[in-house]
Amino acid sequence: MKKLLGLSALFLLTFLFSEKASAQSSLTLLGTYGSTNQNDISKGIFGGGAQYRYFIKPNIAVGLSAKYLVENLNHELSLKTLRGRATNVPVNLMAEYYFKTKGIQPYAGLEAGLNIQKIEGYNIIIDKSAVKPGIAPKVGVVLPLGRRLGFMVEAAYNITLGSDNSVHMDPTKPDNDLYLLKNSKQSVTVTGGIRYIFGKVPKKPEVTPEP
């Protein structure tokens, strides 16, 4: 885990501060909301984060994404409600293909990396963490707000691989899902954010009035 974070940080710093990088790059601050595969006990997942991308070609970008996501859980039982919180910190490498390089820019991409997951209790005593691999295919669009600013919206299908990060509240009923709290393994999220562009930005051509 430490090696992945170290390589990711090195990747980010190399491109962000390299004086030789003449290609375009961008930093996006974003917010996320979505629906998970355990909507029977949660009201959705929400949070925020940042993305850094570097364009290796005018229509192809690679980068790094990190988010902090929260899912509040409420398990209604006959005598008690189990209330907890599942958090997830996905740290992903990403690749994107842009169908247009000017104006409104639709794109498709893929994120892959690690999910740092944790379950905590509000009215129960639980605290369990795990690190799971995950992938997230996505589509989005960038709307220009000026020469260096843009507004992006993207939808993603997030999949956590491997076994659940879960806790059974009653050890005498280990196979009863009524006593189970866990991080969601699948979610559909919508993310929006403001993108700032570094590097060379083409100027709009000046319009010469006709005589």
C-alpha positions as CSV (number, residue, x, y, z in Angstrom):
1,M,0.0,0.0,0.0
2,K,2.8,2.4,0.9
3,K,4.6,1.6,-2.4
4,L,1.4,2.4,-4.4
5,L,0.8,5.7,-2.6
6,G,4.5,6.6,-3.1
7,L,4.5,5.8,-6.8
8,S,1.2,7.7,-7.2
9,A,2.6,10.8,-5.5
10,L,5.8,10.6,-7.6
11,F,3.7,10.3,-10.8
12,L,1.7,13.3,-9.8
13,L,4.6,15.5,-8.9
14,T,6.7,14.6,-11.9
15,F,4.1,15.8,-14.4
16,L,2.7,18.7,-12.3
17,F,6.1,20.4,-11.7
18,S,8.1,19.3,-14.8
19,E,9.3,22.4,-16.7
20,K,9.8,20.2,-19.8
21,A,6.2,19.1,-20.0
22,S,4.7,21.1,-22.8
23,A,1.6,19.1,-23.0
24,Q,-1.6,20.0,-21.3
25,S,-2.6,18.8,-17.8
26,S,-5.4,19.6,-15.4
27,L,-6.5,19.4,-11.8
28,T,-10.1,18.8,-10.8
29,L,-11.8,19.3,-7.5
30,L,-15.0,17.3,-7.3
31,G,-18.0,16.0,-5.4
32,T,-19.7,12.6,-5.8
33,Y,-23.1,11.1,-5.0
34,G,-24.3,7.6,-5.9
35,S,-26.4,4.5,-5.3
36,T,-25.0,1.2,-4.0
37,N,-25.9,-2.4,-4.1
38,Q,-27.2,-2.3,-0.5
39,N,-29.8,0.4,-0.8
40,D,-32.0,-1.6,1.5
41,I,-29.9,-0.4,4.4
42,S,-28.3,2.8,3.1
43,K,-29.4,6.1,1.6
44,G,-26.5,6.2,-0.9
45,I,-22.9,7.1,-1.0
46,F,-21.4,10.6,-1.0
47,G,-18.1,12.5,-0.7
48,G,-15.5,14.4,-2.6
49,G,-11.9,14.3,-3.9
50,A,-9.6,15.3,-6.7
51,Q,-8.3,14.2,-10.0
52,Y,-5.0,15.0,-11.8
53,R,-4.7,14.2,-15.5
54,Y,-1.9,14.6,-18.0
55,F,-2.6,14.5,-21.8
56,I,-0.1,12.3,-23.5
57,K,-1.9,13.1,-26.8
58,P,-4.5,15.8,-27.4
59,N,-7.3,13.2,-27.0
60,I,-5.7,10.7,-24.5
61,A,-5.1,11.4,-20.8
62,V,-3.7,9.5,-18.0
63,G,-3.8,10.5,-14.3
64,L,-4.5,9.9,-10.7
65,S,-7.9,10.0,-8.8
66,A,-8.5,10.0,-5.1
67,K,-11.8,10.3,-3.2
68,Y,-13.3,10.1,0.3
69,L,-16.7,8.4,0.2
70,V,-19.2,7.8,3.1
71,E,-22.2,5.5,3.3
72,N,-24.4,5.6,6.3
73,L,-26.0,2.2,7.2
74,N,-29.2,1.5,9.1
75,H,-30.2,-2.1,9.7
76,E,-33.8,-2.3,11.1
77,L,-34.2,-5.3,13.5
78,S,-37.2,-6.2,15.6
79,L,-35.7,-5.0,18.8
80,K,-32.9,-2.7,17.7
81,T,-31.6,-0.7,14.8
82,L,-27.9,-1.3,13.9
83,R,-26.5,2.1,12.8
84,G,-23.0,2.4,11.3
85,R,-20.9,4.1,8.8
86,A,-18.9,2.6,5.9
87,T,-16.1,4.7,4.4
88,N,-14.2,4.1,1.3
89,V,-11.1,5.9,-0.1
90,P,-10.5,4.8,-3.7
91,V,-7.0,5.7,-5.0
92,N,-6.9,5.0,-8.7
93,L,-4.8,5.4,-11.8
94,M,-7.0,6.4,-14.7
95,A,-7.0,6.6,-18.5
96,E,-9.4,8.6,-20.6
97,Y,-10.2,8.9,-24.3
98,Y,-11.7,12.2,-25.5
99,F,-13.9,12.1,-28.6
100,K,-13.4,15.9,-29.2
101,T,-10.5,18.1,-28.2
102,K,-12.2,21.5,-28.4
103,G,-15.5,22.9,-27.1
104,I,-17.8,20.4,-25.4
105,Q,-15.6,17.3,-24.9
106,P,-17.3,13.9,-24.3
107,Y,-15.0,11.1,-23.1
108,A,-14.8,7.5,-21.8
109,G,-12.3,6.1,-19.4
110,L,-11.3,3.5,-16.9
111,E,-10.0,3.8,-13.3
112,A,-8.2,1.0,-11.5
113,G,-6.5,0.9,-8.1
114,L,-7.1,0.2,-4.4
115,N,-10.1,0.9,-2.1
116,I,-9.2,1.7,1.5
117,Q,-12.4,0.6,3.3
118,K,-13.6,0.9,6.9
119,I,-16.7,0.1,8.9
120,E,-17.5,2.0,12.2
121,G,-20.5,1.9,14.5
122,Y,-22.7,4.7,15.8
123,N,-24.7,2.8,18.3
124,I,-22.7,-0.4,18.2
125,I,-19.0,-1.2,18.8
126,I,-17.3,-2.1,15.5
127,D,-14.2,-1.0,13.8
128,K,-12.9,-3.0,10.8
129,S,-10.6,-2.0,7.9
130,A,-9.5,-3.6,4.7
131,V,-7.8,-2.7,1.4
132,K,-9.4,-4.1,-1.7
133,P,-8.6,-3.8,-5.4
134,G,-11.2,-2.2,-7.7
135,I,-12.1,-0.9,-11.1
136,A,-14.5,1.8,-12.4
137,P,-15.4,2.2,-16.1
138,K,-16.8,5.7,-16.7
139,V,-18.2,8.2,-19.2
140,G,-18.3,11.9,-18.9
141,V,-18.3,15.4,-20.6
142,V,-16.3,18.6,-20.0
143,L,-18.0,21.9,-20.5
144,P,-15.6,24.9,-21.1
145,L,-16.0,27.8,-18.7
146,G,-13.1,29.9,-20.1
147,R,-9.5,29.4,-21.4
148,R,-8.4,27.5,-18.3
149,L,-11.6,26.5,-16.5
150,G,-14.0,23.7,-17.2
151,F,-17.0,22.0,-15.6
152,M,-16.9,18.2,-15.8
153,V,-19.6,15.6,-15.1
154,E,-19.0,11.9,-15.2
155,A,-20.9,8.7,-14.4
156,A,-19.0,5.6,-13.2
157,Y,-19.8,2.0,-12.3
158,N,-17.5,1.2,-9.4
159,I,-16.7,-2.5,-8.6
160,T,-14.7,-3.7,-5.6
161,L,-13.0,-7.0,-6.1
162,G,-12.5,-9.8,-3.6
163,S,-14.3,-10.6,-0.4
164,D,-16.5,-8.2,1.6
165,N,-15.2,-6.0,4.3
166,S,-18.0,-7.0,6.7
167,V,-18.9,-7.6,10.3
168,H,-21.6,-9.9,11.7
169,M,-23.0,-8.3,14.8
170,D,-24.3,-11.6,16.4
171,P,-21.6,-14.3,16.4
172,T,-24.3,-16.9,17.0
173,K,-25.9,-16.0,13.7
174,P,-23.0,-15.8,11.3
175,D,-25.0,-16.6,8.2
176,N,-27.9,-14.2,8.9
177,D,-27.6,-11.1,6.7
178,L,-29.9,-9.2,9.2
179,Y,-26.9,-9.0,11.5
180,L,-24.4,-8.0,8.8
181,L,-22.9,-4.6,8.1
182,K,-20.4,-4.2,5.3
183,N,-18.9,-1.9,2.7
184,S,-20.8,-1.9,-0.6
185,K,-19.1,-3.8,-3.4
186,Q,-20.8,-2.0,-6.3
187,S,-22.1,1.5,-6.9
188,V,-23.2,3.8,-9.6
189,T,-21.9,7.3,-9.0
190,V,-22.3,10.7,-10.6
191,T,-19.4,13.1,-10.1
192,G,-19.2,16.8,-10.9
193,G,-16.3,19.2,-10.5
194,I,-14.3,22.3,-11.6
195,R,-11.3,21.6,-13.7
196,Y,-8.3,23.9,-13.9
197,I,-6.0,23.5,-17.0
198,F,-2.2,23.9,-16.8
199,G,0.2,24.3,-19.7
200,K,-0.4,25.9,-23.1
201,V,-4.0,26.8,-23.8
202,P,-4.8,27.9,-27.4
203,K,-6.0,31.5,-27.7
204,K,-9.2,32.2,-29.5
205,P,-8.6,33.5,-33.0
206,E,-9.1,37.2,-33.2
207,V,-11.9,38.2,-35.5
208,T,-11.0,41.0,-37.9
209,P,-13.9,43.2,-38.8
210,E,-14.7,43.4,-42.5
211,P,-14.1,46.8,-44.0
